[in-house]
Amino acid sequence: MFVLECAAPAAITPLILVIEMGSDRSVGGVTAPEYVSAAVLTTTLASVPVLTGGIAALEADLVGSLL
């Protein structure tokens, strides 16, 4: 279960917090809310193949044989 939790995307909580409490300052033309929302989107999209591969590896007992 821990392996699957590690492969999960970033939570939406940091985005909510940065929108509510973050400043409007930008670095390189990117504001903090834009940066955090891009990170959440990227990790969500990346989690699809990572979770699929992780579940397949766990079901095939590939992880257990490495230990």
Secondary structure, DSSP 8 states (H G I E B T S, - for coil): -HHHHHTS---SHHHHHHHHH--S-EETTEEHHHHHHHHHHHHHHHHHHHHHHHHHHHHTTHHHHH-
